[in-house]
Amino acid sequence: MNNPYLLLTPGPLSTSATVKQTMLRDWCTWDDDYNLGVVQPIRQQLLDMALATSNCDTAYSTVLMQGSGTFAVESAIGSAIPADGKLLVLINGAYGQRIAEIAEYLNIAVVTLVVAEHEWVSTVALTEMLASDADITHVAMVHCETTSGILNPIERYAPIVKAAGKVLLVDAMSSFAGIDIKVADLGIDFLISSANKCIQGVPGMGFVIAKRSELLLCEGRARSLSLDLFCQWKTMEDNNGKWRFTSPTHVVRAFQQALTELVLEGGIEARAIRYAANHQTLIKGMQAQDFQCVVEVEKQSPFISTFVYPDSELFDFKKLYDCLKEEGFVIYPGKVTATPCFRIGHIGEVYPEDMQRLLTALAKHRFWEQEDALENVSA
């Protein structure tokens, strides 16, 4: 089962052949083989991963949700915040902005703390905002902002949010299972992620790991029928993993296989080591080829890196994209609004040797330098 190229993207990403193969079987959503054999073990395994360093597994529960990661985020935002609640969103990229946009669509009162895409929100600013606005009930943030690849310091923000008595929602879409997140120790109330990121499943399913006490408060709050987090959770709790509406069965089974492969690799710790090796190999090689990182090294995540366009009028991202695709690699365009840039993901079924092959291909296709040289000769 050969692929024409590796997806060096932040998700969807390259998956293993065995994950793909599990989607060849059909499943009945009413059958115990599926609900008890697939769905319920997934819910428990995600909980075990989230609470590996804690003894409070009964205080949390897992809700699976159809759709992309944004569906799961909207489900949590639209169900967790009451009609008289107010949301503060920490923003340093497009996905933080998306949370604020979701709140606006749902007519939820929302305020924001916004900084540049390569910076962290100040803990002083967060403290002052919470102190000055008593109406804020909930705080939302993105852990790894894939706009730039910056890893936001959740361990700095969570104590401030919890000390102020606020509910904390964390979009851990691109970080969960790729790095240890101490969910219970940090007091995270809702953690949201997706199948097609660091767990290395396929797109079509998200999930929310939440405090049971907060899930119970969600009853009757949802602004959407299909994205009602409480009803989805209650149905799964009361019916041994049954989904309210049609389950993406092939996606869910592929996700279970991906979870099995995560365990076989050595768990989150081993996967984090591989991703870090991918990242270090890439950064070292890109810097050797004179590419500049958008984000400072100490703020970078091991999941995706963003690079400034070369300082040449002849550089064309689409041309570079096409050249690398011919060599067997697909990269991402940039999303940082202030800086012309492109992104390279280093998660999924990829290894340091793949990063090295990419660097070799990139060195081969530095057309902007070659064209510069030709122009100089002509002159």
C-alpha positions as CSV (number, residue, x, y, z in Angstrom):
1,M,0.0,0.0,0.0
2,N,2.3,2.7,-1.3
3,N,1.6,6.4,-1.1
4,P,2.7,8.9,-3.8
5,Y,4.0,11.3,-1.1
6,L,4.5,11.8,2.6
7,L,2.2,14.4,4.2
8,L,4.5,16.7,6.1
9,T,1.5,18.6,7.5
10,P,0.0,19.1,10.9
11,G,-2.9,16.8,10.1
12,P,-4.3,15.0,8.2
13,L,-0.9,13.3,8.2
14,S,0.7,10.2,6.9
15,T,-0.7,7.1,8.6
16,S,0.6,3.5,8.8
17,A,-0.5,0.8,6.4
18,T,-2.0,-1.1,9.2
19,V,-4.2,1.9,10.2
20,K,-5.4,2.1,6.7
21,Q,-6.1,-1.6,6.4
22,T,-8.4,-1.6,9.4
23,M,-10.9,0.5,7.4
24,L,-11.5,-2.4,5.0
25,R,-14.1,-3.9,7.4
26,D,-17.6,-2.6,7.8
27,W,-19.1,-2.2,11.3
28,C,-22.7,-2.1,12.7
29,T,-23.2,0.9,15.1
30,W,-25.8,-1.1,17.1
31,D,-23.6,-4.1,17.6
32,D,-21.7,-4.9,20.8
33,D,-18.7,-5.9,18.7
34,Y,-18.4,-2.2,17.8
35,N,-19.7,-0.4,20.9
36,L,-18.2,-2.6,23.6
37,G,-15.2,-3.8,21.5
38,V,-14.2,-0.5,19.9
39,V,-15.8,2.6,21.3
40,Q,-15.7,1.9,25.0
41,P,-12.0,0.7,25.0
42,I,-11.1,3.9,23.1
43,R,-12.9,6.1,25.7
44,Q,-11.0,4.4,28.5
45,Q,-7.7,4.4,26.8
46,L,-7.9,8.2,26.1
47,L,-8.8,8.7,29.7
48,D,-5.8,6.6,30.8
49,M,-3.5,8.7,28.6
50,A,-4.8,12.0,29.9
51,L,-4.7,11.0,33.5
52,A,-1.5,8.9,33.5
53,T,0.0,10.9,36.3
54,S,-3.1,11.2,38.4
55,N,-5.3,9.0,40.6
56,C,-8.6,10.7,39.7
57,D,-9.8,8.7,36.7
58,T,-13.4,8.7,38.0
59,A,-13.5,12.5,38.0
60,Y,-13.1,12.7,34.2
61,S,-14.8,11.1,31.3
62,T,-14.4,10.9,27.5
63,V,-16.8,12.0,24.8
64,L,-16.3,11.1,21.1
65,M,-17.7,13.4,18.5
66,Q,-18.2,13.1,14.8
67,G,-16.5,15.5,12.4
68,S,-13.2,17.4,12.3
69,G,-11.5,18.8,15.4
70,T,-13.3,22.1,15.0
71,F,-16.6,20.2,15.4
72,A,-15.4,19.0,18.8
73,V,-14.2,22.4,19.8
74,E,-17.5,24.0,18.8
75,S,-19.3,21.2,20.8
76,A,-17.3,22.0,23.9
77,I,-17.7,25.8,23.6
78,G,-21.4,25.7,22.7
79,S,-22.2,23.3,25.6
80,A,-19.9,24.4,28.4
81,I,-20.8,28.0,28.6
82,P,-24.2,29.0,30.0
83,A,-26.4,31.8,28.6
84,D,-25.1,34.3,31.1
85,G,-21.4,33.1,30.9
86,K,-18.5,35.0,29.3
87,L,-15.5,33.5,27.5
88,L,-12.0,34.8,27.5
89,V,-9.9,33.5,24.6
90,L,-6.1,33.7,24.5
91,I,-5.0,34.2,20.9
92,N,-1.7,34.1,19.1
93,G,-2.9,32.4,15.9
94,A,-5.7,31.4,13.6
95,Y,-7.0,28.6,15.8
96,G,-7.4,30.8,18.9
97,Q,-9.2,33.3,16.6
98,R,-11.4,30.5,15.5
99,I,-12.5,29.8,19.0
100,A,-13.5,33.4,19.4
101,E,-15.4,33.3,16.1
102,I,-17.3,30.2,17.3
103,A,-18.3,32.0,20.4
104,E,-19.5,35.0,18.3
105,Y,-21.5,32.7,16.0
106,L,-23.2,31.1,19.1
107,N,-24.0,34.5,20.6
108,I,-21.7,33.8,23.6
109,A,-20.2,36.9,25.3
110,V,-16.5,36.8,24.4
111,V,-13.4,38.9,25.1
112,T,-9.8,38.2,23.8
113,L,-6.2,38.7,24.7
114,V,-4.3,38.9,21.4
115,V,-0.6,38.9,20.7
116,A,1.6,38.3,17.7
117,E,1.7,34.7,16.2
118,H,5.3,34.2,17.5
119,E,4.7,35.5,21.0
120,W,3.1,34.1,24.2
121,V,0.2,35.9,25.9
122,S,1.6,37.6,29.0
123,T,0.8,36.0,32.4
124,V,0.5,39.5,33.8
125,A,-2.0,40.5,31.1
126,L,-4.0,37.3,31.9
127,T,-4.0,38.0,35.6
128,E,-5.1,41.6,35.1
129,M,-7.8,40.6,32.7
130,L,-9.3,38.1,35.0
131,A,-9.1,40.5,37.9
132,S,-10.7,43.4,36.0
133,D,-13.6,41.5,34.4
134,A,-15.6,39.6,37.0
135,D,-18.1,38.5,34.3
136,I,-15.6,36.1,32.8
137,T,-16.6,32.5,33.6
138,H,-14.5,30.5,31.2
139,V,-11.1,30.7,29.6
140,A,-10.1,29.0,26.3
141,M,-6.6,28.6,24.8
142,V,-4.8,26.6,22.1
143,H,-1.9,24.5,23.4
144,C,0.0,24.1,20.1
145,E,-1.0,26.9,17.7
146,T,-0.5,25.3,14.3
147,T,-0.6,28.7,12.6
148,S,3.1,29.0,13.5
149,G,4.0,25.8,15.5
150,I,4.3,27.8,18.8
151,L,3.7,25.7,21.9
152,N,1.9,27.9,24.4
153,P,2.9,27.5,28.1
154,I,-0.2,25.9,29.5
155,E,1.6,25.2,32.8
156,R,1.9,29.0,33.3
157,Y,-1.7,29.9,32.4
158,A,-3.6,27.1,34.1
159,P,-2.7,28.0,37.7
160,I,-3.8,31.6,37.1
161,V,-7.1,30.6,35.5
162,K,-7.9,28.1,38.3
163,A,-6.9,30.5,41.1
164,A,-9.4,32.9,39.6
165,G,-12.1,30.2,39.8
166,K,-12.6,30.0,36.1
167,V,-13.4,27.0,33.9
168,L,-10.5,26.1,31.6
169,L,-10.9,24.8,28.0
170,V,-7.8,23.7,26.1
171,D,-7.6,23.0,22.4
172,A,-4.9,20.3,22.4
173,M,-5.6,19.4,18.8
174,S,-2.0,19.2,17.7
175,S,-0.4,18.3,21.0
176,F,-2.3,15.6,22.8
177,A,-0.5,12.2,22.7
178,G,2.6,13.9,21.3
179,I,3.6,15.5,24.5
180,D,2.7,14.8,28.2
181,I,-0.2,17.0,29.3
182,K,-1.0,16.7,33.0
183,V,-4.7,17.2,32.6
184,A,-5.9,16.7,36.2
185,D,-2.9,18.3,37.8
186,L,-3.4,21.4,35.8
187,G,-7.1,21.5,36.6
188,I,-8.1,21.4,32.9
189,D,-11.9,21.2,32.7
190,F,-12.2,20.4,29.0
191,L,-9.4,19.1,26.8
192,I,-10.3,18.8,23.1
193,S,-8.3,16.9,20.4
194,S,-8.7,15.0,17.2
195,A,-8.1,11.5,15.7
196,N,-5.8,12.7,12.9
197,K,-3.0,14.4,14.8
198,C,-0.4,12.9,17.2
199,I,-2.4,9.7,17.7
200,Q,-2.0,9.2,13.9
201,G,-5.5,8.2,13.0
202,V,-7.5,9.5,10.0
203,P,-9.8,12.5,9.8
204,G,-13.5,12.4,10.8
205,M,-13.6,12.2,14.6
206,G,-12.7,14.4,17.6
207,F,-12.9,13.9,21.3
208,V,-13.4,15.8,24.5
209,I,-11.9,14.7,27.9
210,A,-13.8,16.6,30.6
211,K,-14.5,16.7,34.3
212,R,-17.7,14.8,35.0
213,S,-18.9,17.6,37.2
214,E,-18.6,20.1,34.3
215,L,-20.3,17.7,31.9
216,L,-23.2,17.5,34.2
217,L,-23.5,21.3,34.2
218,C,-23.7,21.2,30.3
219,E,-27.2,19.7,30.3
220,G,-29.6,22.0,28.4
221,R,-26.9,24.5,27.5
222,A,-26.1,23.4,23.9
223,R,-26.8,25.8,21.0
224,S,-26.8,22.8,18.6
225,L,-28.7,19.5,18.4
226,S,-25.9,17.5,16.8
227,L,-23.1,19.1,18.8
228,D,-24.7,18.8,22.2
229,L,-21.8,17.5,24.3
230,F,-23.9,16.5,27.3
231,C,-26.4,14.5,25.2
232,Q,-23.6,12.8,23.3
233,W,-21.8,11.9,26.6
234,K,-25.0,10.8,28.4
235,T,-25.9,8.5,25.5
236,M,-22.5,6.9,25.5
237,E,-22.5,6.5,29.3
238,D,-26.0,5.0,29.4
239,N,-25.7,2.7,26.3
240,N,-22.3,1.2,26.4
241,G,-20.6,3.5,23.9
242,K,-23.6,4.0,21.6
243,W,-23.4,7.2,19.5
244,R,-26.5,9.5,19.2
245,F,-26.3,9.7,15.5
246,T,-24.4,7.7,12.8
247,S,-20.9,6.9,14.0
248,P,-17.9,7.2,11.6
249,T,-17.3,3.6,12.1
250,H,-14.3,3.1,9.8
251,V,-12.6,6.2,11.2
252,V,-13.2,5.0,14.8
253,R,-11.8,1.6,14.1
254,A,-8.7,3.1,12.5
255,F,-8.3,5.3,15.5
256,Q,-8.4,2.2,17.8
257,Q,-5.6,0.7,15.7
258,A,-3.6,3.9,15.9
259,L,-4.0,3.9,19.7
260,T,-2.7,0.3,19.7
261,E,0.3,1.4,17.6
262,L,1.0,4.3,20.0
263,V,1.3,1.8,22.8
264,L,3.5,-0.5,20.8
265,E,5.8,2.4,20.0
266,G,6.3,3.0,23.8
267,G,3.5,5.4,24.5
268,I,3.5,9.2,24.6
269,E,7.1,9.4,25.9
270,A,8.5,7.4,23.0
271,R,6.4,9.2,20.4
272,A,7.5,12.5,21.9
273,I,11.1,11.5,21.5
274,R,10.6,10.6,17.8
275,Y,8.8,13.8,17.1
276,A,11.5,15.8,18.8
277,A,14.1,14.0,16.7
278,N,12.2,14.8,13.5
279,H,12.0,18.4,14.6
280,Q,15.7,18.7,15.5
281,T,16.8,17.1,12.3
282,L,14.6,19.4,10.3
283,I,15.5,22.6,12.1
284,K,19.2,21.9,11.9
285,G,19.0,21.1,8.2
286,M,16.9,24.1,7.4
287,Q,19.2,26.5,9.2
288,A,22.1,25.0,7.4
289,Q,20.3,26.0,4.2
290,D,19.8,29.5,5.5
291,F,16.1,29.2,6.3
292,Q,14.9,31.3,9.3
293,C,12.4,30.1,11.8
294,V,9.4,32.3,12.6
295,V,9.2,31.1,16.2
296,E,12.1,31.3,18.7
297,V,13.6,27.9,19.5
298,E,12.4,27.8,23.1
299,K,8.8,28.5,22.0
300,Q,8.6,25.9,19.2
301,S,6.6,22.8,19.4
302,P,8.0,19.4,18.2
303,F,4.9,19.1,15.9
304,I,5.2,21.7,13.1
305,S,7.7,24.4,12.2
306,T,7.3,27.6,10.2
307,F,9.9,29.2,8.0
308,V,10.3,32.6,6.5
309,Y,10.4,32.9,2.8
310,P,13.9,33.3,1.3
311,D,14.8,36.9,0.7
312,S,14.5,36.7,-3.1
313,E,11.9,38.1,-5.4
314,L,12.2,34.8,-7.4
315,F,11.0,32.7,-4.6
316,D,7.5,31.2,-5.3
317,F,6.0,28.9,-2.7
318,K,3.7,27.1,-5.2
319,K,6.7,26.3,-7.4
320,L,8.6,24.9,-4.3
321,Y,5.5,23.0,-3.3
322,D,5.2,21.4,-6.7
323,C,9.0,20.5,-6.8
324,L,8.8,18.8,-3.4
325,K,5.6,17.0,-4.3
326,E,7.4,15.5,-7.3
327,E,10.1,14.3,-4.9
328,G,7.5,12.7,-2.6
329,F,6.7,15.3,0.0
330,V,3.7,17.6,0.6
331,I,4.3,20.6,2.9
332,Y,1.9,23.4,4.0
333,P,1.5,27.1,3.1
334,G,1.9,29.6,5.9
335,K,-0.8,31.0,8.1
336,V,1.1,33.7,9.9
337,T,-0.4,36.9,8.8
338,A,2.5,39.2,9.4
339,T,5.2,37.1,7.8
340,P,5.4,35.4,4.4
341,C,6.2,31.8,5.4
342,F,5.5,28.1,4.9
343,R,5.1,25.2,7.3
344,I,6.5,21.7,7.6
345,G,5.0,19.2,9.9
346,H,7.0,16.5,11.6
347,I,4.2,14.3,13.1
348,G,2.6,11.2,11.7
349,E,4.2,8.1,10.4
350,V,7.5,9.9,9.6
351,Y,11.0,9.6,11.0
352,P,14.3,11.5,11.1
353,E,15.4,9.8,7.9
354,D,12.4,11.2,6.2
355,M,13.3,14.7,7.4
356,Q,16.8,14.1,5.9
357,R,15.4,13.0,2.6
358,L,13.2,16.2,2.5
359,L,16.3,18.3,3.2
360,T,18.1,16.6,0.3
361,A,15.2,17.3,-2.0
362,L,15.0,20.9,-0.8
363,A,18.7,21.5,-1.5
364,K,18.1,20.1,-5.0
365,H,15.3,22.6,-5.8
366,R,16.7,25.9,-4.6
367,F,15.5,27.4,-7.9
368,W,15.4,31.0,-6.6
369,E,19.2,30.9,-6.2
370,Q,19.7,29.1,-9.5
371,E,17.7,31.8,-11.3
372,D,19.5,34.5,-9.5
373,A,22.8,33.1,-10.7
374,L,21.5,32.9,-14.3
375,E,20.4,36.5,-14.2
376,N,23.8,37.6,-12.9
377,V,25.5,35.7,-15.8
378,S,23.2,37.3,-18.3
379,A,24.0,40.7,-16.9
